[in-house]
Amino acid sequence: MYGHGAHRTLHRSRADYCALIPEGLSFEQAASIPTVHGTSWNALVRLAKVQKGQSILIHAAAGGVGQAALQIAKHFEMEIFATVSSKAKRTLIRDEYGVPDDHIFNSRDLSFVKGIKRMTKNRGVDVVLNSLSGEFLRQTWHCIAPFGYFIEIGLKDIVGNTGLDMRPFMQDATFCFFNLTHIESSRPDIMATIIEGVFDFQRRGITRPIQPLVTYPISDMESAFRLMQAGKHVGKITLTWGDDDVVPVIQQHESTQKMDHNGVYMLAGGLGGLGRSLAAKLVDLGAQKLCFLSRSGGESAQARKLARELEKRNVQMRIYKCDVSNEKALSATIKKCKSELGDIRGVFQCAMVLRDTLFINMSYQQWIESTRPKVQGSWNLHQQLPDVDFFITLSSFAAIFGNRGQSNYAAAGAYEDALAYHRRALGQHAITLDLGIMRDIGVLAETGITNSLREWEMPYGIREAEFLALMERTIAGDMTRTMHPQVLTGLATGGSAVAAGINTPFYLDSARFSIMAKTGVRRQRSDTSGNSIAPHTLISQAKSLEEAGSYVLKALKDVVAKMLQTTASEIDTSRFLHSYGIDSLVAIEIINWALKEVKSVVTVFDVLAGVPITTLSNKMAAKSTALPKELVPM
């Protein structure tokens, strides 16, 4: 089975992401197959379409993906070149896969570049499977042969938006990148093809489980991650589950919130996924009387199932057919509810209708069908039930940024937000929850998520357990008036989008979200913290011009690394700045930095000149006003 988050008691997956375990394989061996073999199969078979007699360079060949790629390459009788980081790994791929010693290079330095050029007589290789980053990626790109395929499977340079030299494209080379997580969420048809291809190769004996297979019990998963973090392991790591394994867990906070068992709790639009889940939670908290308002009544299969479940728990419940946007109908229904069940102590406004379309194409009917349940409905509930212990409306984060194609729904949510503030101003109870993407329950989970929101689901989506915990806190916060009347969820920051490897959400382009867009983008590092000594201070203490230049070089590397979202060690000071994708706008940032920190005046032409970074650093040092007079060049 392929899928994220599989280390749980119950895991659901698409049927076409599953495969029968080939005969002779253990569960541990089978568990090691989908990700690493899927990566290699997709790279070499589906994308590069490797053929007999071609040549291939496999970086980090002793790892899981590397070994899977070696197996496929051997099947196609390719000439294999590989890089490894230790003698033990060299021995493994030589003895296990028959790769000659003169075809194995060191992945910790750039000596492999000359080795590839030498062994291929400067032609290069037909296929590269790359997982290295920074200058190693750049130099490997220059090892590609005419009409070759460069398959990138690392994320670091992709997320960092690192520049790529264009010259190799003159040889009709192809540069590809893929991420199985993105394929899984956006193109399940392709993911299914990959899983099918991987296990077909296993059954035919083309590929086999990775060796060595290191297993850890789930109770010792920390050791497994420590081994992986050290980068010293060979092969594949798997976790096993045994009856006697003890898994450390963080003890969940035991709820102290209790509902009044004599009070009635009303859920308007409460027969949807969120409402049904919330109803069960309320009963867990002690509620014994629930009132549901629905335009369609309780005729649906889900409503009847909910009624049976609540009856088994001795809950008194009523489902009234009522349109909350109709003031007279709501007033009559509330009177009936009070006469049959008792006083209403809390309200949940869950009513919603989606009528998605661009505003320019939206009809008046589509507008009012979406807005009335939340606007008129919420107002009517407010008018009819001013004195309750809590009044909670389920709005949407779309009310904050205005989601495309949902102007009606976003406007209605914004109204609910404003109403919460209005009730608080009147001394009444109210909280509005601007919910983000719900992953397990609710409309999107039941009907399918739209493409525009799909990549937000994994990093920002809200699980059912999280939703219920939030609701419990919200109930307590409204009853005691200790929580702000508006609670936002599901919004991104620029840094979190980079970390998740997704496109920056469109709303962060708005000036309203400018601070959030910048939050977390430039990670602070200890070696560039505010406590470090300014370059101009060090320059003023330099004993030679070379020493002053070295101070500027170190500081400039830190600045460029921060701009490129990488580490200073990845910056090759023999390269030109513009080769890293530095353009005129970024050059101005460097100019301003030089003026402030180095006390040196340089121009855009200086920054973008075709000279190494070391040369630029020396020029900045020589022009610094902090440089001791005796060191100033004549």
N, C-alpha and C positions, 0 to 999 in steps of 0.2 A: 504494500500500500504506500502511495506517495501522498504526502500532505504535511503541513506545518502544525505544530502543537499536538503531535500524536502521543506524547507522554502524558496520558490522562486515563482515567478509568474507562471512559467511553469516548471513542473517536469516530466521527462520521466522515466518509469520503465518497466522492463520485465513484460509481461502479467501474468506469473506464480508467480510473487511476489505480485499480487493483489488479493483481495477477496471481494465478496459482503458483505456489512455490515449486520450482523444478525438482524432480526427484533427486534424492541424495543430498539436498541442502538442508542445513539446520535453520531454525528461525533466526538465529543470530547472523548467519551468512546471508539469508534472504533480506534481512533488514538493512544490510550494508549495500544492497544493489541499487535501488532506484535513483538516489541522488547522484552518486559518483558515476555510475554507468550511464545514467540519463544525460549527464553533462557531456560526457565523452561521445556518446552516440549522436547526440544532437549536433555537436561541433563537427565531428568528422564525417558522419554519414549523411545527415540531413542538410547541413550547411555547406561544408567543404566538398562533399561528394567525392571522397578520396578514391583513387584508382590504383590498380596494381602498378608497381614500379615507380610511383612518386616518392618524393622525400618529405620528411616531416621532422620538425623540431618540437619536442615536448618539454616544456619547462616544469620543474618540480616533479620529475617523472616517478619518483618513489612514493608519492602520495597516492591517495585513493583515486582521484581523477586521472592522475598521470599513469598509474598502472592500468586502468581501464582503457586509456588511449593506446598504451603499448600493445595490449591484446588485440584491439581493432586494427592497429597498424600492421602487426604481424600477420593477421588474417589476410590483409590486402597486399602482403609482400612488399611493404614500403621500406625504403632506406631510412632507418631511424637514427636521429640525433637526439640527445637528451641532456638535461642539466640536473644536477643534484647538489646537495649542500654538505655531504659528509662522505667519508670513506665507506661507512656501513651501507649507506644508500647506493653508492656506486657498486658495491659488491652485490647487492640485491638485484638490481636491474641487469647486471652483467650475467650473474649466475641463473637467475630465474627467467629472464627474457632473452638472453643471448645477445645483448647489445654489446658490440666490441668496445674495448677500452678507449680506442681513439675516436669513438663517436659519443663519448660521455664527457661533459664539461662541468665546470664549477658554476653554480648559480649565484654565488656570493660576490663575484666580480664580473667584469665585462670581458674577460679573456675568451669567453665562448664566441664572441663576435668574430675575432680573428680565426678561431678554430673552424667555425662554419664556413667562412670565406675560403679558408685554405682547403678544407675537405671537399667543397663543392666547386673549386676553381673559380671563385667569385660569382658563381651563378646564384647562390642562395638556395633556399628550400621551397618546395611547392606549398607546404602547409605549416603554419605555426599555431600551436596551442599554447597561449600565453596566460600566465597568472602573475607575472612580475609587474612592478610598477615603476613610475618615474623614468629615470634615464635608462633603466634596463629595458623597459617597454620600447622606448624610442630607438635604442640601438638594435633591438630585435626586429623592429619594423623594417630596418634597413637590411635585414637578412632575408627578405622575401624575394622569391624568384619571379620572373615574368609570369603573369597570369596566376600568381599564387594567391592563397587564402590565408589571411591572418585572423585567427579566431581569439578574441579577447574574452576571458571569463572572470577577470578580476574586476572589482568595483571601485578601487581607490581612485584611479585616474578618471573614471567615468563620472563619479560623484564630484570629484574636484574640478571637472571641466578642463582638464589639461589639454594643451595644444598638441596637434599631431602634424608632423612634417608631411608636406604634400608630394615631394619628389617621387617616392615609391609608387604613387598612383600613375606615374608616367609609364610604368611597366604593366598597366592594366591589372594591377593588384587589387584585391578586395579586402577591406577591413570590416569585420563583423563583431558585434557584441550581442550577448543574450544573457538573460537572467531567468532561471527557471521559475523563480517566485512570480515574476511578471507574466511569464507564459502561463503559469497555472491560473492566475486570476483573470487574465485578459483573453487568452486563447486556449480554453480547455480542450478544443479539438486537436491542437498541436501537441498539448501535453499528453493527451491520450495516445497519439501516434508515437511519441517518444517512449512511453511506458511499454507499449506493444512491441516496438522495435528492440528495446533493451532485453525483454524477456524472451523474445524470439532468438536473439543471439545467444542467450544463456542456454536455451533448450537445444540449440544446434551445436553447442560446444565451442562456439567462436570465442566467447568470453567466459570467465569464471569469477567467483568471488575473490576479492582482493586479499592478498597475503602480505604480512601476517595480520590476522584479525585479533585485535586486543579488546577484551570484554571487561566491563566493570558492572557490578551490581548497581541498581538504581540508588541504593543507600549510600554509594560512594561516588556519586556523579561529580562531586567537586574535584576528585582526583583525576577523573577523565578530562575535565575541562582544563585543569592545570597542566596535564600532559600535552594537550592540544595547544594551549597558550605558549608553552615553551618551544614549540616547533621542532621537537626532537623525535616525535613518533614517526614510525614507518607504517604504511598500510592504512588500515581503517579502524576506527574506534566505535564500538557499539555498547549500548546499555541493556542489561538484562533485568527482568522482573521475576523475583522469586517470592514464594509465600512467606519466607522468614525475613525478607528485606524490611528494614525500618527506614522510612523516608522522613527526614527532618522537615517539619512544616512550621510556618508562622501561624500561631494560634489566632484564629479570628476573634474579633471583639464580640463578646456576647451581647446581644441586644438588650437594652433596658427600656426601650420604647414599648409601651403597651397601649392598645386601643381599648376604649370603653366598651365592654361587652353589651351594654344596654343602648349604646349610641348607634345611629344609622349612618352609614358612609355611602355617599352617592358617587357613582362613576358615570359621567355623561360620555357617551361614545365608548363605554367601557367593555364592549364585547369584542374589540379588536385584540390583536396579539399582546400589546402593551397592557391593556386593561385586564385581560384574563390573567396574565402573570401577576399583575399588581393585586388583583383580588385574592389570589392564593397567598400572597405575602401578607395582606391585611389580616387574613384569618390566622396565619402563623403568629401575628402580633396580638391576637386576642379578639379581633372583630367578630361579631356573631350576627350582624344585620347589615346586609348589603343591598343597595338599590341601583339597578342598571337602567340607563336611559338610552334608547336606540331608535333610530328612525325606522328600522326594519323589524323591530321587536326581537323576540327570541326564537325565530324560526330556523336559523342556520344550524348546521351540524355542530359547529364549534360552541354555539350558545347552549345547545341541549347537553353537550358533553360537560360543559362547565357547570350547568345546573345540577347534573347528576353527581359530580364530584363534590360540590359544595353541600348538597343534601347529605352525602355520606359523612360529612364533617359536622352535621347538625347546625348548619348555618341557615338562618332565615334570609331568604332572598326574594326579590321581586324584579322582574324584567318588564319595564313599561315601554310601550311603543310611543315615542315622543320625539318631536323635532325641537331641540332646545332653542333654535332660532325663532320659534313661534312663541311669543310671550304668553298668550292665553293658554296654549296647550301645556306649556311648562308650568304655569301657575296651578292649573288643575291637577297635573301629575304630582307636583310637590305636596299638595293638600292630601291627595290620595295616599301617597307614600307615608306621610306623617300619621294619618289615621290608621294605617295598617301595621306600620313598623315602629313608629315613635319619632322622636326629635332627630333631625339631621345634624350630626356633629362635625362632619368633614366633607369636602367636595374635591373631586378630581375631574377636571375638564380635559377629556381625552379626545373630544370630537374633532374630526378632520375629514376633508374631502380633497383629493388631488385632481386637478384639471390642468396638467402641464402643457404649456405651449408658449411660444414667444409672444410678448405683449402686443407686438404689431399685428399678430394673427388672432389674438384672443377675442372671443365674442363676449358680449355683456353677460350672457348666460353662464359662460365658463368662469367669469369673474365672480359672480354672486354665488355660484354653487360651491366655490372654494372658500370664499370669505365669510359667508353667512354663519356656518357652524362655529367659527372661532370669534367673529366680531359680534354679531347679534346674539349668538348663543352664549358667549362669555358674559356679555353685558346683562342678559336676562338672568343668568345664574347669580351674578353679582347683585342685581336688584332684589331678587327673590330670597337670597340667602346672605344677608349682611352679617349675621352674628353666628359664625361657626368657629370651631377650634382651628381649622386650617382650610385654606382655599388654594389649591394647587392647579395651575394650568400647564399643560404640556405643549410648549411652543417648539420652535426649531431654530437651529443655528443659522438657517437661511434668513431668519428675520434680522440677523446681524449684518450679513454681507450681501443679501439679495441674490439668491441663486438664479442662474440663467434658466429661463423657461418656467420659472415659478414665481413671477411677480405677485400673483394673487395670493398664493400660499405664504410668501414672505411678508406681504403687507398684513395679512391676517395675524401672523405670528407677532409682528411688531406691535399690533394693537393689543394682543394679550400681554406683552411685556409692559406696555404703558398702563394697562388696567391694573396690574399688580402694584405699580407705584401709586396709582390713584387710590386703591383700597388702603394701602399703608398710610397715605396722607390723611385718610379719614379715620385712622385709628383701628382699622379692621385687619384681619389676617389675610395674607396673600403672598405667594411665591410663584414666579414663572420660571419654568425650566426650559432653556433653549437647548434641546437635545440634538446631538450630532447623529451620525449614522448608527443605527441599531443593527447589530450583526446577527443575533439569534432570533429575535422576535420583532413584531411590528410589520408595517406595510412593505418595506424594502426586503426584509427577510422572506416574506411570503410571496411577493410578486416578482422579485428579482431586482437587483440594483442596476441603475443606469450607468452607461459607459463613463459619463462625466464624473461620477462619484466613485467609480470602482476602485481606483488606486488609492483613494482616501480610506477605504474600508479597513485595511489591515492595520495601518499605524494609528488611526484615530477612532476606529469603530468601537462601540460600547457593547459589551457582553451583557447578557441578561442578569447575571449575578451583580455586575457593577451597577446596572440600572436600579435593581432592587435595593442595593446598599445606599445608593444616592437618594432614592425615594424615602427610605427610612430616616436618613439624616434630614431630608427636607421637611418631612412631617414634624419631626422634633424641633427643627429650626423655626418653622412657622408658628407652632404652638407657643413657643417661648419668645418669639420675635428676636431671636439671636442670629438669624441668618439674613443676608441681604435679600431683597425682594426679587432679584434677578440672578439666576445661576446659569453661566455659559459653559457649554461642553463641546468637545469635538473640533475646536479651532486649532489651526496649525501655527507654527512659527517658521521662519526661514531656516533656522537650524534644525528643527525636527524634520522638515521636508528633506533636507540634505541627508540627514542621518537615515531616513527611511528609503532613500534612493528613488524618490518620486519627483515628478515635476512640481515646481512651486505652485501652490494653489492660486488661482487667478485673482482671488480677492486681496492677496498680499501686494498686488500691484497698485492698489488704491492707496492714496495718501492717508486715509483713515487708519490704515494698518501698517504704516511705515515703520513704527517701532517694532511691531511683531515680526515684520519681514526681516529686520536686522538681528533680532534676538537669536543668539546662539550660532550665527553664521560663522563668525570668526572666533574660533576656540582660543581661549587664553592658555598659554603654556608658561611653565615656571621659568623657562630661560628667557622669556620676553615679558616678564611681569613688570608692573610699575615700580618694583623695588630695584630693578637693574640700573646700572650706571649709564647715563646718557652717553652716546658716542662722542659728542663734542667735549665732554669732560675727560674721557679717555684720550682723545686726540691732544688735548692741551697738556697731557702728561707724557706724551710719546717722546722717545729718545731718537727716533729716526722716522723718515717718511714712510718706509716700509711698514714699521710698527703701526703708524697712524692708518695706513691703508688696510692693515689686517683688522683693525677695530671696525672700520667702516664696512669691510667685507662681511664680517660676522653679523653686524646689525642689518645690513641690506639683505642677507640671506634670510634672516628671520622675517623681515617685512615681506619679501617675495613669497616665502613659504606660507605665511598667513593669508596672503591674497589668493594663493592657489589651493588653499585648504589641504596642505600637506606638511611634512616636517622639513626642517632645514637641511637634514642630511640628504634629502632627495634633490636638492638644488645643485646642479653641476655648474660650478663657477667658471668653467672654460667655455660655456655656451653663451650666446647672445641673449639678452633679456627678451627680445621680441620672439625668440624661438619658443618661449613659454606662453605665447599668446598675449603678451603685454602689448596693449594698443595705446593710442595717444591719450585716451581718457585716464587709463591706469597710470600712464607715464606722468601725468600731472600730479597724481597722488604721490608718486615717488619723489617728484620735484619738491612738493610741499613738505614731505617728510625730511628730505635732505636739508632744506632751509631751516626747519625747526630743530632737528636732532643733530645734524652734522655741522650746521652753520655754514653751509656751502650752497652756492648758486649754480645750478646746472639747467640745461635747456631740454626740451623734448627731443631735440636732435641728439643730444648727448646720451639720453636714456635709450633711445631706439637705434642708436648707431650699431653697426655691425662689428662690435668689439666684445671680447669676453667680459663677464661680470667683474672679474678681477681688475681689468683695465678701468672700468667705470668707477669702481671703488677707489682706486688709486687717484683718479682724477678728482673725485669728490674730496678726498683727504687733502690733496694738494691745494684745492681752492677754498678749504675751510678757514674761516677767520679765527678759529680756535687753535690752529696749528702754530706752535712756537715759531717766532720770527726767524730763528736760525735755521729752521727746516724748510722755510718757504722757498720753492724753486725760483731761481733767477730767471 
